[in-house]
Structures are given as C-alpha cells and as structure tokens.
Amino acid sequence: MHRSIHLFERLPQVDAIPRAANDYALSPVRTRPLVGLIRNGRSHRNEGRATTQELREGVLLAAPRRRSELAGVLADFAAKRVDYIAIDGGDGTVRDVLTCGAGVFGDSWPMLIVLPGGKTNALALDLGIPTDWSLDDALAAVERGKLTRRQPLVIAQRDDERAQVRGFVLGAGVFNHVITLGQRSHQLGAFNHAVVAMTTAWSALKALVGWADNQWRHGSKMRVRKANGEELSHCGGLPADERYLLLASTLQAFPAGLDPFRGVNHALQVAVIDNPRRRLLMRLPSMFRGTTTAKTRELGYHVFGDSAVDIDIEDAFILDGEAFPAGQYRLSAGPKLRFVVP
C-alpha cells in the first residue's frame, strides 16, 4: 500500500484454523449472491475514487485504511457467510487479504474475485483478467460459472508456523534490486506487462555489463533445501553459502511472455541462479522462456518443483512487491482457492 518498497519487521501472526476435510471453498448459500468487496483506496486505479461507488444491494463494501483492520473485515464477512470475496487492488492487497484470512477461513474460502487495481497485477494476468475488469463483469462471469483454481505460496517461519505470509511471487538475492527498479518504472508510467518487460531487460543488461563489484553482480547469503532435506547443489562462482537469485511462485502464467517454470509439474515452483558469471547470465533469455539446456544447469541454474522448500536467508525477501525480514523459512503451496475468471 506504499509507493516504495516497505520492509516488514516481522511476519504476521496467523492463528490458522485446522485444515478442512476437502479442498473446496464454501458453496453459495443464497439464490442472489452476497459479495464482500475489499477495496484498497491506495491502489493505482483506486486513488481518488469514491468509496461509495459500489454501494448496492448484495455488496458489502469495506475500504480498510490499515492492514490491521483486514482480519476484522474478513471475520465480519465470514459471520455473514458471503458467497464471494472481491479484492479490488494489486498483488500486495491480495497477499494481505489471503494472509489475514487464513485465520478466519482456513482452507475453506468463499469463491474469490480479483479486480486488478494495482500497478502490477501478476495474479490477475495469470487468471486472464483484463485490467478494466469490473465487479459487474465478474458477477456476469459468476452467472456463466467461470472458475479456476490457484494455490497461494505460503512462507512460514520454521520455528513458528503461525508467523507466515501468503502470496504468489517470492524473490530473493538480486531480485530485490529488480523490484526497486520496477518501482522507479512505475514513476515513469510503466505498469503490468510494460514494467515487467522493462525491468527484466534492464536488470539483465546491468548484470551483464556491470563491473564485478556493482550491486547487480553480488550474491546473497542463502541456503536452499528440498523437502527431503537435501541441500540444493552449488555449481560455484560464489561461496557455497551464497546464491545470486531465488524465485518461487505458484502462478501458471507470467507477464510479458515469461515462462521460467515450463515443464515443472508441481504447484510450488522454484528457480535458483548460483552465480553471476557472464557465461551463465548470457543464458538469461532461455531461463526467462523456460528453454534451458543441460549446459545451463551445469553452469549453475536450477529449476524444479517440490512439496516444500526450506530457505535460510540473511537478506530480506520480496513477496508480491514488499519486503519481509531475513530468517529461516519453509515454502509450500497453500490450499486450492477458487477464482472467478472471464
């Protein structure tokens, strides 16, 4: 909800209720659906927009000014048994709603509607939702029964799983610099596909042509272990306890034609670059397209899926545009949530 990258001092505390007996969200309970609409008034498209615009029968509008208000809003929606929760904002707003709602709905969420009001709406793009999609459009799609499922990425502190956050795109290492560059692109008027394409190309260029001592060619203290406890191999170029970049996501499609996890058949998808050697970074285009060869992997590129991944990081990580503190975390795929799509 900020114009620059906000660093959280700690992960939110989520007292998640026990897992449901199945992975289906609650079914509608009335003929005419009741929609709980959460609007982030600070999102790009919502700035200066009247909060009374969606006041109508069958819609409960909430426009919380602080994240701390979200849990109460969602508890109220649960008490009233809303049939749909509509989230009007960007990826950060979706992250905050899913995180705060974990202690309210557990794995049994009402069906979800995403109204892309942010500057980069990666989830909406993955779902095929146009940037001008309105609540009326979504309700028309409801009538047609258009739904799909996605699982959020759950990042939990390993020594206290209640300390967790849920979102869709996590990055660490040089990814932090990429996001900072993306924020500057917003100030130049670039959004969605444009900002992803611009920052991806510019970041790759800076890494390739920069001197060895510039920030685009530094590693970060990081260890990565798979679900079976095996530490991810390291191909050198940096100390064994450092990596250049880590990216994890549960999305199935990415902006600007990127397809880094092509062929990975797990909900949790992870990519790691061991080092910033130029002969590896020259292969970035194939990494972005998901067409890497065995030689690229020999040079220090890993892409895989797993049920869970443990990471120890000494720098902040980025989740859906905002920074969270260093620590020891477990990544996993969350419950299957139903989203309304065009």
C-alpha positions as CSV (number, residue, x, y, z in Angstrom):
1,M,0.0,0.0,0.0
2,H,3.0,2.3,-0.4
3,R,4.8,3.9,-3.3
4,S,8.2,2.5,-2.3
5,I,9.2,-1.0,-1.0
6,H,8.0,-1.4,2.5
7,L,10.1,-3.6,4.8
8,F,8.1,-5.6,7.4
9,E,9.9,-6.0,10.7
10,R,8.4,-9.5,11.1
11,L,5.9,-11.8,9.5
12,P,2.2,-11.5,10.5
13,Q,1.0,-13.9,13.2
14,V,-1.7,-16.2,11.7
15,D,-3.7,-18.5,14.0
16,A,-4.9,-20.6,11.1
17,I,-7.9,-22.9,11.8
18,P,-7.5,-26.6,11.1
19,R,-7.5,-27.8,7.6
20,A,-10.9,-28.6,6.1
21,A,-11.8,-32.2,5.2
22,N,-11.7,-31.3,1.5
23,D,-10.1,-28.6,-0.7
24,Y,-13.3,-26.9,-1.8
25,A,-14.4,-23.5,-0.8
26,L,-17.8,-22.9,0.8
27,S,-20.7,-23.1,-1.6
28,P,-23.1,-20.2,-2.1
29,V,-25.9,-20.2,0.4
30,R,-28.5,-18.0,-1.3
31,T,-30.0,-17.5,-4.7
32,R,-28.7,-14.0,-5.2
33,P,-25.0,-14.0,-4.1
34,L,-23.8,-11.8,-1.3
35,V,-20.4,-10.2,-2.2
36,G,-17.9,-8.9,0.3
37,L,-15.8,-6.3,-1.5
38,I,-12.5,-5.2,-0.1
39,R,-11.1,-2.1,-1.8
40,N,-7.6,-0.7,-1.3
41,G,-8.1,3.0,-1.8
42,R,-4.3,3.5,-2.3
43,S,-4.1,1.1,-5.2
44,H,-3.1,2.7,-8.5
45,R,-6.6,2.7,-10.2
46,N,-8.4,3.5,-7.0
47,E,-6.7,6.7,-6.0
48,G,-9.3,9.4,-5.7
49,R,-12.1,7.0,-6.3
50,A,-15.3,7.4,-4.2
51,T,-15.7,4.5,-1.8
52,T,-19.5,4.8,-2.2
53,Q,-19.4,3.8,-5.9
54,E,-20.1,0.1,-5.2
55,L,-22.8,0.6,-2.6
56,R,-25.6,-1.5,-3.8
57,E,-27.8,-4.4,-2.8
58,G,-25.9,-7.6,-2.3
59,V,-22.5,-5.9,-1.9
60,L,-20.8,-5.3,1.4
61,L,-18.1,-2.7,0.8
62,A,-15.1,-2.4,3.1
63,A,-12.2,0.1,2.5
64,P,-9.8,-0.5,5.3
65,R,-7.0,2.1,5.7
66,R,-4.7,-0.2,7.6
67,R,-3.7,-3.9,7.2
68,S,-4.6,-4.4,10.9
69,E,-8.3,-3.8,10.0
70,L,-8.4,-6.7,7.5
71,A,-8.8,-9.5,10.0
72,G,-12.0,-7.8,11.4
73,V,-13.4,-7.2,8.0
74,L,-12.9,-10.8,6.9
75,A,-14.3,-12.1,10.2
76,D,-17.4,-10.0,9.6
77,F,-17.7,-11.4,6.0
78,A,-17.4,-14.9,7.4
79,A,-20.1,-14.3,10.0
80,K,-22.4,-13.0,7.3
81,R,-21.5,-16.0,5.1
82,V,-20.7,-14.1,2.0
83,D,-20.7,-16.1,-1.2
84,Y,-17.8,-14.3,-2.8
85,I,-15.0,-12.1,-1.7
86,A,-13.9,-9.5,-4.2
87,I,-10.4,-8.0,-3.8
88,D,-10.0,-4.6,-5.5
89,G,-6.3,-3.8,-5.5
90,G,-2.9,-5.1,-6.7
91,D,-0.9,-8.2,-5.8
92,G,0.0,-6.7,-2.4
93,T,-3.6,-6.3,-1.5
94,V,-4.4,-9.9,-2.5
95,R,-1.4,-11.0,-0.4
96,D,-2.7,-9.1,2.7
97,V,-6.2,-10.5,2.3
98,L,-5.1,-14.1,1.9
99,T,-2.7,-13.8,4.9
100,C,-5.2,-12.2,7.3
101,G,-7.9,-14.5,6.1
102,A,-6.0,-17.7,6.8
103,G,-7.0,-17.4,10.5
104,V,-10.6,-16.9,9.5
105,F,-11.3,-19.3,6.7
106,G,-8.5,-21.8,7.0
107,D,-8.7,-23.8,3.7
108,S,-12.4,-23.3,3.1
109,W,-12.7,-19.9,1.5
110,P,-15.6,-18.4,-0.4
111,M,-15.0,-18.0,-4.1
112,L,-12.7,-15.1,-4.9
113,I,-12.9,-12.3,-7.4
114,V,-9.8,-10.2,-8.3
115,L,-10.3,-6.7,-9.6
116,P,-6.9,-5.6,-10.8
117,G,-6.5,-2.1,-9.3
118,G,-2.7,-2.2,-8.7
119,K,0.3,-1.3,-10.8
120,T,1.5,-4.8,-11.4
121,N,-1.3,-7.4,-11.2
122,A,0.6,-10.7,-11.7
123,L,-2.2,-12.9,-10.3
124,A,-4.9,-11.2,-12.5
125,L,-2.7,-11.6,-15.6
126,D,-2.3,-15.3,-14.7
127,L,-6.0,-15.7,-14.4
128,G,-6.6,-13.9,-17.7
129,I,-8.4,-11.0,-16.2
130,P,-8.3,-7.7,-18.2
131,T,-7.1,-4.6,-16.5
132,D,-10.5,-2.9,-16.9
133,W,-12.5,-5.8,-15.4
134,S,-15.3,-4.5,-13.1
135,L,-17.4,-6.1,-10.4
136,D,-20.3,-6.2,-12.9
137,D,-18.1,-8.1,-15.3
138,A,-17.1,-10.6,-12.6
139,L,-20.7,-11.1,-11.5
140,A,-21.7,-11.8,-15.1
141,A,-18.9,-14.4,-15.2
142,V,-20.3,-15.9,-12.0
143,E,-23.6,-16.4,-13.8
144,R,-21.7,-18.4,-16.5
145,G,-19.9,-20.5,-13.9
146,K,-16.4,-19.5,-15.0
147,L,-14.0,-20.6,-12.2
148,T,-10.4,-21.8,-11.9
149,R,-8.2,-22.8,-9.0
150,R,-4.9,-21.4,-7.8
151,Q,-2.8,-22.2,-4.6
152,P,-1.1,-19.4,-2.9
153,L,2.5,-19.6,-1.8
154,V,2.8,-20.0,2.0
155,I,6.0,-18.7,3.6
156,A,6.2,-19.8,7.3
157,Q,8.8,-19.3,9.9
158,R,10.2,-22.8,10.6
159,D,10.3,-22.4,14.4
160,D,6.8,-20.9,14.5
161,E,4.5,-21.7,11.6
162,R,1.9,-19.2,12.9
163,A,4.4,-16.5,11.7
164,Q,3.5,-16.7,8.0
165,V,2.6,-14.7,4.9
166,R,0.8,-15.8,1.7
167,G,1.2,-14.6,-1.8
168,F,2.1,-15.7,-5.3
169,V,5.6,-14.5,-6.3
170,L,8.7,-14.6,-3.9
171,G,12.1,-13.4,-4.8
172,A,15.5,-13.0,-3.0
173,G,19.0,-12.0,-3.9
174,V,19.3,-9.7,-6.9
175,F,15.5,-9.9,-7.3
176,N,15.4,-7.2,-4.6
177,H,17.2,-4.8,-6.9
178,V,14.9,-5.7,-9.7
179,I,11.8,-4.8,-7.7
180,T,13.4,-1.5,-6.7
181,L,14.0,-0.8,-10.4
182,G,10.3,-1.7,-11.0
183,Q,9.2,0.9,-8.5
184,R,11.1,3.5,-10.5
185,S,9.5,2.3,-13.7
186,H,6.1,3.0,-12.1
187,Q,7.1,6.6,-11.6
188,L,7.8,6.8,-15.4
189,G,4.3,5.5,-16.1
190,A,5.0,1.8,-16.9
191,F,2.6,-0.8,-15.5
192,N,1.8,-4.5,-15.8
193,H,3.4,-6.1,-18.9
194,A,5.3,-3.0,-19.7
195,V,7.0,-2.7,-16.3
196,V,7.9,-6.4,-16.2
197,A,9.4,-6.3,-19.7
198,M,11.3,-3.1,-18.9
199,T,12.8,-4.2,-15.6
200,T,13.6,-7.7,-16.8
201,A,15.6,-6.3,-19.8
202,W,17.3,-3.5,-17.9
203,S,18.2,-5.8,-15.0
204,A,19.8,-8.3,-17.3
205,L,21.8,-5.6,-19.1
206,K,23.1,-4.2,-15.8
207,A,24.1,-7.6,-14.6
208,L,25.9,-8.4,-17.9
209,V,27.8,-5.2,-18.4
210,G,28.4,-4.2,-14.8
211,W,31.8,-4.5,-13.0
212,A,32.2,-7.4,-10.6
213,D,31.8,-5.0,-7.6
214,N,28.5,-3.5,-8.5
215,Q,25.3,-4.5,-6.7
216,W,23.9,-6.3,-9.8
217,R,26.7,-8.9,-9.5
218,H,26.7,-9.5,-5.8
219,G,25.5,-12.7,-4.2
220,S,23.4,-13.1,-1.0
221,K,23.8,-15.4,1.9
222,M,21.3,-18.1,1.3
223,R,20.8,-21.9,1.7
224,V,18.2,-23.9,-0.1
225,R,17.0,-27.4,0.9
226,K,14.4,-29.6,-0.7
227,A,11.6,-31.4,1.1
228,N,13.7,-34.5,1.6
229,G,16.3,-32.4,3.5
230,E,18.8,-32.5,0.6
231,E,20.6,-29.2,0.1
232,L,20.5,-27.8,-3.4
233,S,23.8,-28.4,-5.1
234,H,26.0,-25.4,-5.8
235,C,28.0,-25.0,-9.0
236,G,30.5,-22.5,-7.8
237,G,31.2,-18.9,-8.8
238,L,30.1,-17.7,-5.3
239,P,30.8,-19.1,-1.8
240,A,28.7,-22.2,-1.1
241,D,26.5,-20.3,1.3
242,E,25.6,-17.6,-1.3
243,R,23.3,-17.6,-4.3
244,Y,22.7,-14.9,-6.9
245,L,18.9,-15.2,-7.2
246,L,16.0,-17.2,-5.9
247,L,12.5,-17.1,-7.4
248,A,9.5,-19.1,-6.2
249,S,5.9,-19.0,-7.3
250,T,2.6,-20.9,-7.7
251,L,1.4,-18.9,-10.7
252,Q,0.9,-20.8,-14.0
253,A,1.4,-17.9,-16.4
254,F,3.6,-14.8,-16.1
255,P,3.6,-11.3,-17.6
256,A,5.5,-10.2,-20.8
257,G,5.6,-13.7,-22.2
258,L,7.9,-15.1,-19.4
259,D,7.7,-18.8,-18.7
260,P,10.5,-19.7,-16.3
261,F,8.9,-22.8,-14.9
262,R,8.0,-24.5,-18.1
263,G,7.8,-28.3,-17.6
264,V,7.6,-28.0,-13.8
265,N,4.7,-30.1,-12.6
266,H,4.3,-29.0,-9.0
267,A,2.2,-26.2,-7.5
268,L,5.4,-24.9,-5.8
269,Q,7.9,-23.9,-8.5
270,V,11.4,-22.7,-7.7
271,A,14.3,-21.3,-9.8
272,V,17.8,-20.6,-8.4
273,I,20.8,-19.0,-10.1
274,D,24.0,-19.9,-8.2
275,N,26.3,-17.1,-9.5
276,P,26.6,-14.0,-11.7
277,R,29.2,-15.4,-14.1
278,R,28.7,-13.8,-17.5
279,R,28.6,-17.1,-19.4
280,L,25.6,-18.1,-17.2
281,L,23.9,-14.7,-17.4
282,M,24.2,-14.7,-21.2
283,R,21.7,-17.5,-21.0
284,L,19.1,-15.4,-19.1
285,P,16.7,-15.2,-22.2
286,S,16.4,-19.0,-22.2
287,M,15.8,-19.1,-18.5
288,F,13.1,-16.5,-18.9
289,R,11.5,-18.6,-21.6
290,G,11.9,-21.9,-19.8
291,T,14.0,-23.4,-22.6
292,T,17.3,-24.0,-20.8
293,T,19.7,-26.8,-21.7
294,A,21.8,-29.2,-19.6
295,K,24.8,-26.9,-20.1
296,T,22.9,-24.0,-18.5
297,R,22.2,-26.2,-15.5
298,E,25.8,-27.3,-15.3
299,L,26.8,-23.6,-15.1
300,G,24.6,-23.0,-12.1
301,Y,20.9,-22.8,-12.9
302,H,18.3,-24.9,-11.1
303,V,14.6,-25.0,-11.8
304,F,12.4,-27.6,-10.0
305,G,9.1,-28.2,-8.2
306,D,8.6,-29.8,-4.7
307,S,6.1,-30.2,-2.0
308,A,8.1,-27.8,0.2
309,V,11.4,-26.0,0.2
310,D,13.4,-24.7,3.2
311,I,15.4,-21.4,2.8
312,D,17.8,-19.7,5.2
313,I,18.4,-16.1,4.0
314,E,20.4,-13.3,5.6
315,D,18.8,-10.5,3.5
316,A,15.2,-9.6,3.1
317,F,13.0,-11.4,0.6
318,I,10.3,-9.8,-1.6
319,L,6.8,-11.2,-1.7
320,D,4.4,-9.5,-4.2
321,G,6.2,-6.2,-4.1
322,E,7.0,-5.8,-0.4
323,A,10.0,-6.9,1.7
324,F,10.0,-9.3,4.6
325,P,12.9,-9.9,7.0
326,A,15.7,-12.4,6.8
327,G,15.2,-15.7,8.6
328,Q,14.6,-19.4,8.3
329,Y,11.5,-20.2,6.4
330,R,9.6,-23.1,4.8
331,L,7.9,-22.5,1.5
332,S,4.9,-24.6,0.5
333,A,1.7,-24.4,-1.7
334,G,-1.4,-23.4,0.2
335,P,-5.0,-24.5,-0.2
336,K,-6.7,-24.7,-3.5
337,L,-8.7,-21.5,-3.8
338,R,-11.4,-20.9,-6.4
339,F,-11.2,-17.7,-8.5
340,V,-13.8,-16.3,-10.8
341,V,-12.4,-15.7,-14.3
342,P,-13.7,-14.2,-17.6
